[in-house]
Amino acid sequence: MDRRQFSLGSAAAVLSSTLPGRNALADNPSQPFTLNYAPHFGMFTHSAGEDLLDQLRFAADQGFRAWEDNPMKDRSAEQQTAIAKEMERLGIQMGVISALKGVWKAVNFAGDDQDVRAQILKTMRGIVDVARRVNATYLTIVPGLADPKLPHEYQMANCIDLLQRCCDVVEPHGLVMVLEPLNRKTNHPGVLLHRSPQAYLICKAVARPSCKILFDIYHQQITEGNLIPNIDRCWDEIAYFQCGDNPGRREPGTGEINYRNVFAFLHRRGFGGVVGMEHKNAGQGLAGEMAVIQAYRSIDPAPNVSR
Ligand SMILES: O=C(O)C(=O)CO
């Protein structure tokens, strides 16, 4: 698809002038967002078509400067290379790719099974090549399910030990594992890592620059609430955010979270990293896609807010 199609009279420009709650930037859809929000493939197919590179081009035209792709490791090397090349050309930063996709819904980091633990290390060695190919720095790590056979403290010790070994694999390549606490109440019953202080403790114990927190605001709203104080408390170990409103895991403004205030806080704190849009679109079709873009435009912090 021709990029000019997006710029000249794009649907976003038309809609942004009619939807309520817009800020000044909404009048210029190609103005970069203040925060580095990262959409993912499939989010803008009605606007951009099925072609992955067209979706990147559309996002760039809408002002997005980051992207994330959980299934990246399942793509062919050719496709990974093409995606990375186009992202580089467009000035879009690669956000997280999932290191353990397909293997994390089991007891692994928490447990004693040495074969399972060796398999995790092998998987981590495999993801290094993918990350380098697509210019990714951040690897999502969900450290599996809790092991009902072991006291919690031994599970934590096992988890810390295996993470340190994983650091030995990824750190020489400049990669950073970001540990994602998931909620157990709505989406992921049984996971080991579900609370932000737990992630903080693990990172402090692992004590390596390649082991940090992915603070998913959606998951932590469900698990803990009290979002801004909790983010503030573990700030020095957070490297990455993801978002989505609750209930429903859709774009900001469709649920109970005050994203305008949360994002303003991230900006005041000087966060320059990626905020992954790990949620579905609330609305269907083209209008649903435009509503997602507008939702971010309407709550994106003003760039000149003093920090
Ligand atoms: O955030 C989630 O729910 C996941 O799927 C973990 O990557």
The ligand as a MOL file (V3000), in Angstrom:
LIG
                    3D

  0  0  0     0  0            999 V3000
M  V30 BEGIN CTAB
M  V30 COUNTS 7 6 0 0 0
M  V30 BEGIN ATOM
M  V30 1 O 0.3030 -10.8500 29.1310 0
M  V30 2 C -0.1820 -11.9690 28.8800 0
M  V30 3 O -1.3400 -12.2650 29.1910 0
M  V30 4 C 0.5840 -12.9710 28.2110 0
M  V30 5 O 0.0940 -13.5870 27.3370 0
M  V30 6 C 1.9800 -13.1630 28.6040 0
M  V30 7 O 2.8620 -12.7910 27.6290 0
M  V30 END ATOM
M  V30 BEGIN BOND
M  V30 1 2 1 2
M  V30 2 1 2 3
M  V30 3 1 2 4
M  V30 4 2 4 5
M  V30 5 1 4 6
M  V30 6 1 6 7
M  V30 END BOND
M  V30 END CTAB
M  END
